[in-house]
Amino acid sequence: MAITKDLFFSGHTATMVFVCFFLPTAKERRIAIALSVVLVCLLLLQHVHYSLDIAAAPLFTLAAIWIVKKAGVI
């Protein structure tokens, strides 16, 4: 049985959101957000993930960052 497209959630998108969140300057964040949008479009065009996987990745990433901040780790 082959696993196809069951890659919940998109690690590519999650990594870009994580990077965007921790960049030090607004200019760097804007550039990273623009590149993230390009990445999302390319992932959607390639059908690497379900659309829900890509849409959920930022939510899960931001939730994880929030939990870690609340725990006082960062």
Secondary structure, 3 states (H helix, E strand, C coil): CCCCCCCCCCHHHHHHHHHHHHCCCHHHHHHHHHHHHHHHHHHHHHCCCCHHHHHHHHHHHHHHHHHHHHCCCC
